[in-house]
């Protein structure tokens, strides 16, 4: 994934920063505990497509 794109992408819900998980091919919002998938190099920034992360 292009690092320039990562610099401008934010969580669509809280507008917070995202962390790129290269292994899982996801963008992680730690505030909302969501993981947005990256498919074929394209981040899917739709809340319904995000995976809820375990944790408190």
PQR file with spaces between the fields and no chain letter, atoms N, CA, C, O and H, PARSE charges and radii, in Angstrom:
ATOM       1  N    UNK     1       0.835   -1.174    0.000 -0.4000 1.5000
ATOM       2  CA   UNK     1       0.000    0.000    0.000 -0.0000 2.0000
ATOM       3  C    UNK     1       0.886    1.245    0.000  0.5500 1.7000
ATOM       4  O    UNK     1       1.890    1.296    0.710 -0.5500 1.4000
ATOM       5  N    UNK     2       0.522    2.217   -0.775 -0.4000 1.5000
ATOM       6  CA   UNK     2       1.289    3.449   -0.936 -0.0000 2.0000
ATOM       7  C    UNK     2       1.330    4.239    0.376  0.5500 1.7000
ATOM       8  O    UNK     2       0.285    4.518    0.964 -0.5500 1.4000
ATOM       9  H    UNK     2      -0.294    2.175   -1.351  0.4000 1.0000
ATOM      10  N    UNK     3       2.519    4.595    0.831 -0.4000 1.5000
ATOM      11  CA   UNK     3       2.671    5.318    2.100 -0.0000 2.0000
ATOM      12  C    UNK     3       2.024    6.700    2.043  0.5500 1.7000
ATOM      13  O    UNK     3       1.562    7.207    3.066 -0.5500 1.4000
ATOM      14  H    UNK     3       3.368    4.369    0.354  0.4000 1.0000
ATOM      15  N    UNK     4       1.987    7.308    0.871 -0.4000 1.5000
ATOM      16  CA   UNK     4       1.330    8.621    0.747 -0.0000 2.0000
ATOM      17  C    UNK     4      -0.172    8.510    0.994  0.5500 1.7000
ATOM      18  O    UNK     4      -0.782    9.404    1.581 -0.5500 1.4000
ATOM      19  H    UNK     4       2.362    6.896    0.041  0.4000 1.0000
ATOM      20  N    UNK     5      -0.757    7.411    0.544 -0.4000 1.5000
ATOM      21  CA   UNK     5      -2.182    7.181    0.775 -0.0000 2.0000
ATOM      22  C    UNK     5      -2.445    6.965    2.261  0.5500 1.7000
ATOM      23  O    UNK     5      -3.431    7.467    2.801 -0.5500 1.4000
ATOM      24  H    UNK     5      -0.261    6.685    0.067  0.4000 1.0000
ATOM      25  N    UNK     6      -1.572    6.226    2.913 -0.4000 1.5000
ATOM      26  CA   UNK     6      -1.725    5.982    4.345 -0.0000 2.0000
ATOM      27  C    UNK     6      -1.679    7.270    5.157  0.5500 1.7000
ATOM      28  O    UNK     6      -2.322    7.372    6.202 -0.5500 1.4000
ATOM      29  H    UNK     6      -0.771    5.818    2.474  0.4000 1.0000
ATOM      30  N    UNK     7      -0.928    8.245    4.684 -0.4000 1.5000
ATOM      31  CA   UNK     7      -0.812    9.526    5.389 -0.0000 2.0000
ATOM      32  C    UNK     7      -2.112   10.317    5.387  0.5500 1.7000
ATOM      33  O    UNK     7      -2.352   11.102    6.305 -0.5500 1.4000
ATOM      34  H    UNK     7      -0.406    8.162    3.835  0.4000 1.0000
ATOM      35  N    UNK     8      -2.959   10.128    4.375 -0.4000 1.5000
ATOM      36  CA   UNK     8      -4.185   10.924    4.287 -0.0000 2.0000
ATOM      37  C    UNK     8      -5.439   10.157    4.701  0.5500 1.7000
ATOM      38  O    UNK     8      -6.476   10.772    4.952 -0.5500 1.4000
ATOM      39  H    UNK     8      -2.765    9.490    3.630  0.4000 1.0000
ATOM      40  N    UNK     9      -5.366    8.838    4.776 -0.4000 1.5000
ATOM      41  CA   UNK     9      -6.534    8.062    5.180 -0.0000 2.0000
ATOM      42  C    UNK     9      -6.771    8.180    6.678  0.5500 1.7000
ATOM      43  O    UNK     9      -5.832    8.136    7.473 -0.5500 1.4000
ATOM      44  H    UNK     9      -4.524    8.339    4.572  0.4000 1.0000
ATOM      45  N    UNK    10      -8.041    8.332    7.055 -0.4000 1.5000
ATOM      46  CA   UNK    10      -8.442    8.353    8.455 -0.0000 2.0000
ATOM      47  C    UNK    10      -9.646    7.439    8.617  0.5500 1.7000
ATOM      48  O    UNK    10     -10.279    7.045    7.638 -0.5500 1.4000
ATOM      49  H    UNK    10      -8.804    8.368    6.409  0.4000 1.0000
ATOM      50  N    UNK    11      -9.952    7.109    9.861 -0.4000 1.5000
ATOM      51  CA   UNK    11     -11.116    6.290   10.155 -0.0000 2.0000
ATOM      52  C    UNK    11     -12.374    7.035    9.700  0.5500 1.7000
ATOM      53  O    UNK    11     -12.523    8.217   10.009 -0.5500 1.4000
ATOM      54  H    UNK    11      -9.438    7.430   10.657  0.4000 1.0000
ATOM      55  N    UNK    12     -13.276    6.378    8.981 -0.4000 1.5000
ATOM      56  CA   UNK    12     -14.489    7.058    8.517 -0.0000 2.0000
ATOM      57  C    UNK    12     -15.470    7.369    9.651  0.5500 1.7000
ATOM      58  O    UNK    12     -16.406    8.146    9.459 -0.5500 1.4000
ATOM      59  H    UNK    12     -13.155    5.417    8.731  0.4000 1.0000
ATOM      60  N    UNK    13     -15.268    6.778   10.813 -0.4000 1.5000
ATOM      61  CA   UNK    13     -16.188    6.992   11.928 -0.0000 2.0000
ATOM      62  C    UNK    13     -15.703    8.116   12.838  0.5500 1.7000
ATOM      63  O    UNK    13     -16.418    9.092   13.066 -0.5500 1.4000
ATOM      64  H    UNK    13     -14.508    6.147   10.969  0.4000 1.0000
ATOM      65  N    UNK    14     -14.477    7.972   13.359 -0.4000 1.5000
ATOM      66  CA   UNK    14     -13.972    8.956   14.336 -0.0000 2.0000
ATOM      67  C    UNK    14     -12.969    9.943   13.736  0.5500 1.7000
ATOM      68  O    UNK    14     -12.564   10.898   14.399 -0.5500 1.4000
ATOM      69  H    UNK    14     -13.896    7.179   13.175  0.4000 1.0000
ATOM      70  N    UNK    15     -12.573    9.716   12.498 -0.4000 1.5000
ATOM      71  CA   UNK    15     -11.577   10.547   11.799 -0.0000 2.0000
ATOM      72  C    UNK    15     -10.190   10.439   12.424  0.5500 1.7000
ATOM      73  O    UNK    15      -9.341   11.305   12.214 -0.5500 1.4000
ATOM      74  H    UNK    15     -12.902    8.940   11.960  0.4000 1.0000
ATOM      75  N    UNK    16      -9.962    9.371   13.194 -0.4000 1.5000
ATOM      76  CA   UNK    16      -8.673    9.150   13.833 -0.0000 2.0000
ATOM      77  C    UNK    16      -7.668    8.485   12.904  0.5500 1.7000
ATOM      78  O    UNK    16      -8.007    8.051   11.803 -0.5500 1.4000
ATOM      79  H    UNK    16     -10.652    8.668   13.364  0.4000 1.0000
ATOM      80  N    UNK    17      -6.436    8.416   13.366 -0.4000 1.5000
ATOM      81  CA   UNK    17      -5.364    7.793   12.595 -0.0000 2.0000
ATOM      82  C    UNK    17      -5.557    6.287   12.505  0.5500 1.7000
ATOM      83  O    UNK    17      -6.150    5.663   13.385 -0.5500 1.4000
ATOM      84  H    UNK    17      -6.160    8.769   14.260  0.4000 1.0000
ATOM      85  N    UNK    18      -5.043    5.722   11.422 -0.4000 1.5000
ATOM      86  CA   UNK    18      -5.120    4.282   11.188 -0.0000 2.0000
ATOM      87  C    UNK    18      -3.722    3.686   11.192  0.5500 1.7000
ATOM      88  O    UNK    18      -2.758    4.333   10.783 -0.5500 1.4000
ATOM      89  H    UNK    18      -4.561    6.230   10.707  0.4000 1.0000
ATOM      90  N    UNK    19      -3.623    2.461   11.654 -0.4000 1.5000
ATOM      91  CA   UNK    19      -2.357    1.726   11.643 -0.0000 2.0000
ATOM      92  C    UNK    19      -2.457    0.647   10.572  0.5500 1.7000
ATOM      93  O    UNK    19      -3.457   -0.066   10.492 -0.5500 1.4000
ATOM      94  H    UNK    19      -4.407    1.936   11.986  0.4000 1.0000
ATOM      95  N    UNK    20      -1.428    0.532    9.758 -0.4000 1.5000
ATOM      96  CA   UNK    20      -1.410   -0.464    8.688 -0.0000 2.0000
ATOM      97  C    UNK    20      -0.850   -1.781    9.210  0.5500 1.7000
ATOM      98  O    UNK    20       0.302   -1.848    9.640 -0.5500 1.4000
ATOM      99  H    UNK    20      -0.615    1.112    9.823  0.4000 1.0000
ATOM     100  N    UNK    21      -1.663   -2.817    9.171 -0.4000 1.5000
ATOM     101  CA   UNK    21      -1.219   -4.166    9.543 -0.0000 2.0000
ATOM     102  C    UNK    21      -0.929   -4.891    8.230  0.5500 1.7000
ATOM     103  O    UNK    21      -1.841   -5.392    7.572 -0.5500 1.4000
ATOM     104  H    UNK    21      -2.598   -2.762    8.822  0.4000 1.0000
ATOM     105  N    UNK    22       0.342   -4.940    7.859 -0.4000 1.5000
ATOM     106  CA   UNK    22       0.737   -5.531    6.574 -0.0000 2.0000
ATOM     107  C    UNK    22       0.434   -7.032    6.516  0.5500 1.7000
ATOM     108  O    UNK    22       0.039   -7.546    5.469 -0.5500 1.4000
ATOM     109  H    UNK    22       1.083   -4.533    8.393  0.4000 1.0000
ATOM     110  N    UNK    23       0.616   -7.717    7.614 -0.4000 1.5000
ATOM     111  CA   UNK    23       0.392   -9.167    7.638 -0.0000 2.0000
ATOM     112  C    UNK    23      -1.066   -9.507    7.379  0.5500 1.7000
ATOM     113  O    UNK    23      -1.368  -10.371    6.556 -0.5500 1.4000
ATOM     114  H    UNK    23       0.937   -7.299    8.464  0.4000 1.0000
ATOM     115  N    UNK    24      -1.968   -8.834    8.075 -0.4000 1.5000
ATOM     116  CA   UNK    24      -3.400   -9.118    7.940 -0.0000 2.0000
ATOM     117  C    UNK    24      -4.046   -8.350    6.784  0.5500 1.7000
ATOM     118  O    UNK    24      -5.207   -8.588    6.453 -0.5500 1.4000
ATOM     119  H    UNK    24      -1.723   -8.132    8.744  0.4000 1.0000
ATOM     120  N    UNK    25      -3.295   -7.431    6.172 -0.4000 1.5000
ATOM     121  CA   UNK    25      -3.829   -6.572    5.110 -0.0000 2.0000
ATOM     122  C    UNK    25      -5.078   -5.838    5.586  0.5500 1.7000
ATOM     123  O    UNK    25      -6.157   -5.953    5.004 -0.5500 1.4000
ATOM     124  H    UNK    25      -2.351   -7.238    6.442  0.4000 1.0000
ATOM     125  N    UNK    26      -4.889   -5.076    6.673 -0.4000 1.5000
ATOM     126  CA   UNK    26      -5.973   -4.304    7.258 -0.0000 2.0000
ATOM     127  C    UNK    26      -5.460   -2.953    7.721  0.5500 1.7000
ATOM     128  O    UNK    26      -4.269   -2.773    7.977 -0.5500 1.4000
ATOM     129  H    UNK    26      -4.013   -4.983    7.145  0.4000 1.0000
ATOM     130  N    UNK    27      -6.385   -2.005    7.823 -0.4000 1.5000
ATOM     131  CA   UNK    27      -6.113   -0.722    8.452 -0.0000 2.0000
ATOM     132  C    UNK    27      -6.857   -0.730    9.778  0.5500 1.7000
ATOM     133  O    UNK    27      -8.067   -0.952    9.812 -0.5500 1.4000
ATOM     134  H    UNK    27      -7.353   -2.151    7.616  0.4000 1.0000
ATOM     135  N    UNK    28      -6.141   -0.489   10.867 -0.4000 1.5000
ATOM     136  CA   UNK    28      -6.678   -0.627   12.212 -0.0000 2.0000
ATOM     137  C    UNK    28      -6.973    0.741   12.823  0.5500 1.7000
ATOM     138  O    UNK    28      -6.122    1.630   12.831 -0.5500 1.4000
ATOM     139  H    UNK    28      -5.157   -0.309   10.839  0.4000 1.0000
ATOM     140  N    UNK    29      -8.201    0.892   13.336 -0.4000 1.5000
ATOM     141  CA   UNK    29      -8.561    2.052   14.139 -0.0000 2.0000
ATOM     142  C    UNK    29      -8.621    1.570   15.581  0.5500 1.7000
ATOM     143  O    UNK    29      -9.534    0.836   15.962 -0.5500 1.4000
ATOM     144  H    UNK    29      -8.892    0.170   13.329  0.4000 1.0000
ATOM     145  N    UNK    30      -7.650    1.984   16.375 -0.4000 1.5000
ATOM     146  CA   UNK    30      -7.596    1.528   17.760 -0.0000 2.0000
ATOM     147  C    UNK    30      -8.663    2.205   18.611  0.5500 1.7000
ATOM     148  O    UNK    30      -9.095    1.632   19.611 -0.5500 1.4000
ATOM     149  H    UNK    30      -6.909    2.580   16.066  0.4000 1.0000
ATOM     150  N    UNK    31      -9.093    3.390   18.250 -0.4000 1.5000
ATOM     151  CA   UNK    31     -10.136    4.092   19.002 -0.0000 2.0000
ATOM     152  C    UNK    31     -11.463    3.349   18.917  0.5500 1.7000
ATOM     153  O    UNK    31     -12.115    3.111   19.934 -0.5500 1.4000
ATOM     154  H    UNK    31      -8.742    3.856   17.438  0.4000 1.0000
ATOM     155  N    UNK    32     -11.864    2.981   17.692 -0.4000 1.5000
ATOM     156  CA   UNK    32     -13.154    2.311   17.476 -0.0000 2.0000
ATOM     157  C    UNK    32     -13.057    0.790   17.516  0.5500 1.7000
ATOM     158  O    UNK    32     -14.067    0.092   17.428 -0.5500 1.4000
ATOM     159  H    UNK    32     -11.334    3.175   16.866  0.4000 1.0000
ATOM     160  N    UNK    33     -11.801    0.271   17.653 -0.4000 1.5000
ATOM     161  CA   UNK    33     -11.569   -1.182   17.702 -0.0000 2.0000
ATOM     162  C    UNK    33     -12.112   -1.866   16.438  0.5500 1.7000
ATOM     163  O    UNK    33     -12.807   -2.880   16.511 -0.5500 1.4000
ATOM     164  H    UNK    33     -10.981    0.838   17.724  0.4000 1.0000
ATOM     165  N    UNK    34     -11.772   -1.278   15.269 -0.4000 1.5000
ATOM     166  CA   UNK    34     -12.197   -1.824   13.984 -0.0000 2.0000
ATOM     167  C    UNK    34     -10.993   -2.043   13.084  0.5500 1.7000
ATOM     168  O    UNK    34     -10.002   -1.316   13.152 -0.5500 1.4000
ATOM     169  H    UNK    34     -11.207   -0.455   15.209  0.4000 1.0000
ATOM     170  N    UNK    35     -11.102   -3.071   12.233 -0.4000 1.5000
ATOM     171  CA   UNK    35     -10.079   -3.365   11.236 -0.0000 2.0000
ATOM     172  C    UNK    35     -10.731   -3.325    9.858  0.5500 1.7000
ATOM     173  O    UNK    35     -11.594   -4.143    9.538 -0.5500 1.4000
ATOM     174  H    UNK    35     -11.907   -3.662   12.178  0.4000 1.0000
ATOM     175  N    UNK    36     -10.304   -2.364    9.055 -0.4000 1.5000
ATOM     176  CA   UNK    36     -10.836   -2.217    7.703 -0.0000 2.0000
ATOM     177  C    UNK    36      -9.961   -3.020    6.736  0.5500 1.7000
ATOM     178  O    UNK    36      -8.742   -2.848    6.726 -0.5500 1.4000
ATOM     179  H    UNK    36      -9.603   -1.700    9.315  0.4000 1.0000
ATOM     180  N    UNK    37     -10.568   -3.896    5.922 -0.4000 1.5000
ATOM     181  CA   UNK    37      -9.773   -4.745    5.034 -0.0000 2.0000
ATOM     182  C    UNK    37      -9.165   -3.976    3.867  0.5500 1.7000
ATOM     183  O    UNK    37      -9.677   -2.940    3.441 -0.5500 1.4000
ATOM     184  H    UNK    37     -11.558   -4.036    5.930  0.4000 1.0000
ATOM     185  N    UNK    38      -8.065   -4.512    3.368 -0.4000 1.5000
ATOM     186  CA   UNK    38      -7.442   -4.017    2.138 -0.0000 2.0000
ATOM     187  C    UNK    38      -7.535   -5.158    1.141  0.5500 1.7000
ATOM     188  O    UNK    38      -6.950   -6.222    1.346 -0.5500 1.4000
ATOM     189  H    UNK    38      -7.649   -5.353    3.714  0.4000 1.0000
ATOM     190  N    UNK    39      -8.271   -4.934    0.063 -0.4000 1.5000
ATOM     191  CA   UNK    39      -8.465   -5.974   -0.954 -0.0000 2.0000
ATOM     192  C    UNK    39      -7.867   -5.509   -2.280  0.5500 1.7000
ATOM     193  O    UNK    39      -8.225   -4.457   -2.810 -0.5500 1.4000
ATOM     194  H    UNK    39      -8.746   -4.070   -0.103  0.4000 1.0000
ATOM     195  N    UNK    40      -6.963   -6.309   -2.791 -0.4000 1.5000
ATOM     196  CA   UNK    40      -6.282   -5.981   -4.056 -0.0000 2.0000
ATOM     197  C    UNK    40      -5.641   -4.595   -4.004  0.5500 1.7000
ATOM     198  O    UNK    40      -5.618   -3.870   -4.999 -0.5500 1.4000
ATOM     199  H    UNK    40      -6.673   -7.163   -2.360  0.4000 1.0000
ATOM     200  N    UNK    41      -5.119   -4.237   -2.823 -0.4000 1.5000
ATOM     201  CA   UNK    41      -4.444   -2.963   -2.654 -0.0000 2.0000
ATOM     202  C    UNK    41      -5.370   -1.784   -2.419  0.5500 1.7000
ATOM     203  O    UNK    41      -4.907   -0.646   -2.335 -0.5500 1.4000
ATOM     204  H    UNK    41      -5.137   -4.826   -2.015  0.4000 1.0000
ATOM     205  N    UNK    42      -6.685   -2.035   -2.310 -0.4000 1.5000
ATOM     206  CA   UNK    42      -7.659   -0.962   -2.123 -0.0000 2.0000
ATOM     207  C    UNK    42      -8.263   -1.070   -0.723  0.5500 1.7000
ATOM     208  O    UNK    42      -8.851   -2.097   -0.385 -0.5500 1.4000
ATOM     209  H    UNK    42      -7.061   -2.959   -2.379  0.4000 1.0000
ATOM     210  N    UNK    43      -8.126   -0.025    0.091 -0.4000 1.5000
ATOM     211  CA   UNK    43      -8.728   -0.062    1.425 -0.0000 2.0000
ATOM     212  C    UNK    43     -10.247    0.066    1.334  0.5500 1.7000
ATOM     213  O    UNK    43     -10.766    0.950    0.651 -0.5500 1.4000
ATOM     214  H    UNK    43      -7.649    0.810   -0.184  0.4000 1.0000
ATOM     215  N    UNK    44     -10.943   -0.812    2.020 -0.4000 1.5000
ATOM     216  CA   UNK    44     -12.409   -0.812    2.044 -0.0000 2.0000
ATOM     217  C    UNK    44     -12.828   -0.086    3.328  0.5500 1.7000
ATOM     218  O    UNK    44     -12.854   -0.678    4.407 -0.5500 1.4000
ATOM     219  H    UNK    44     -10.522   -1.529    2.575  0.4000 1.0000
ATOM     220  N    UNK    45     -13.150    1.185    3.198 -0.4000 1.5000
ATOM     221  CA   UNK    45     -13.413    2.040    4.350 -0.0000 2.0000
ATOM     222  C    UNK    45     -14.911    2.152    4.640  0.5500 1.7000
ATOM     223  O    UNK    45     -15.430    3.252    4.834 -0.5500 1.4000
ATOM     224  H    UNK    45     -13.130    1.666    2.321  0.4000 1.0000
ATOM     225  N    UNK    46     -15.592    1.022    4.668 -0.4000 1.5000
ATOM     226  CA   UNK    46     -17.024    0.952    4.937 -0.0000 2.0000
ATOM     227  C    UNK    46     -17.204    0.263    6.279  0.5500 1.7000
ATOM     228  O    UNK    46     -16.691   -0.835    6.494 -0.5500 1.4000
ATOM     229  H    UNK    46     -15.170    0.129    4.510  0.4000 1.0000
ATOM     230  N    UNK    47     -17.937    0.911    7.187 -0.4000 1.5000
ATOM     231  CA   UNK    47     -18.092    0.380    8.543 -0.0000 2.0000
ATOM     232  C    UNK    47     -18.643   -1.041    8.547  0.5500 1.7000
ATOM     233  O    UNK    47     -18.202   -1.868    9.345 -0.5500 1.4000
ATOM     234  H    UNK    47     -18.354    1.803    7.012  0.4000 1.0000
ATOM     235  N    UNK    48     -19.588   -1.334    7.682 -0.4000 1.5000
ATOM     236  CA   UNK    48     -20.203   -2.659    7.626 -0.0000 2.0000
ATOM     237  C    UNK    48     -19.217   -3.742    7.170  0.5500 1.7000
ATOM     238  O    UNK    48     -19.434   -4.924    7.440 -0.5500 1.4000
ATOM     239  H    UNK    48     -19.947   -0.662    7.034  0.4000 1.0000
ATOM     240  N    UNK    49     -18.147   -3.355    6.489 -0.4000 1.5000
ATOM     241  CA   UNK    49     -17.145   -4.302    6.013 -0.0000 2.0000
ATOM     242  C    UNK    49     -16.008   -4.495    7.015  0.5500 1.7000
ATOM     243  O    UNK    49     -15.169   -5.380    6.847 -0.5500 1.4000
ATOM     244  H    UNK    49     -17.971   -2.396    6.270  0.4000 1.0000
ATOM     245  N    UNK    50     -15.984   -3.664    8.052 -0.4000 1.5000
ATOM     246  CA   UNK    50     -14.899   -3.732    9.044 -0.0000 2.0000
ATOM     247  C    UNK    50     -15.117   -4.884   10.004  0.5500 1.7000
ATOM     248  O    UNK    50     -16.242   -5.293   10.290 -0.5500 1.4000
ATOM     249  H    UNK    50     -16.665   -2.945    8.188  0.4000 1.0000
ATOM     250  N    UNK    51     -13.997   -5.387   10.489 -0.4000 1.5000
ATOM     251  CA   UNK    51     -14.009   -6.456   11.492 -0.0000 2.0000
ATOM     252  C    UNK    51     -13.829   -5.815   12.864  0.5500 1.7000
ATOM     253  O    UNK    51     -12.965   -4.960   13.062 -0.5500 1.4000
ATOM     254  H    UNK    51     -13.083   -5.055   10.257  0.4000 1.0000
ATOM     255  N    UNK    52     -14.676   -6.252   13.815 -0.4000 1.5000
ATOM     256  CA   UNK    52     -14.563   -5.740   15.176 -0.0000 2.0000
ATOM     257  C    UNK    52     -13.398   -6.453   15.863  0.5500 1.7000
ATOM     258  O    UNK    52     -13.304   -7.680   15.850 -0.5500 1.4000
ATOM     259  H    UNK    52     -15.378   -6.946   13.654  0.4000 1.0000
ATOM     260  N    UNK    53     -12.524   -5.661   16.455 -0.4000 1.5000
ATOM     261  CA   UNK    53     -11.351   -6.225   17.141 -0.0000 2.0000
ATOM     262  C    UNK    53     -11.712   -6.629   18.558  0.5500 1.7000
ATOM     263  O    UNK    53     -12.489   -5.942   19.221 -0.5500 1.4000
ATOM     264  H    UNK    53     -12.601   -4.664   16.466  0.4000 1.0000
ATOM     265  N    UNK    54     -11.158   -7.734   19.028 -0.4000 1.5000
ATOM     266  CA   UNK    54     -11.408   -8.133   20.405 -0.0000 2.0000
ATOM     267  C    UNK    54     -10.708   -7.186   21.371  0.5500 1.7000
ATOM     268  O    UNK    54      -9.747   -6.513   20.999 -0.5500 1.4000
ATOM     269  H    UNK    54     -10.526   -8.292   18.489  0.4000 1.0000
ATOM     270  N    UNK    55     -11.174   -7.137   22.573 -0.4000 1.5000
ATOM     271  CA   UNK    55     -10.534   -6.302   23.576 -0.0000 2.0000
ATOM     272  C    UNK    55     -11.535   -5.524   24.380  0.5500 1.7000
ATOM     273  O    UNK    55     -12.744   -5.609   24.163 -0.5500 1.4000
ATOM     274  H    UNK    55     -11.954   -7.684   22.875  0.4000 1.0000
ATOM     275  N    UNK    56     -11.014   -4.768   25.309 -0.4000 1.5000
ATOM     276  CA   UNK    56     -11.904   -4.010   26.204 -0.0000 2.0000
ATOM     277  C    UNK    56     -12.229   -2.640   25.665  0.5500 1.7000
ATOM     278  O    UNK    56     -12.964   -1.885   26.301 -0.5500 1.4000
ATOM     279  H    UNK    56     -10.032   -4.698   25.485  0.4000 1.0000
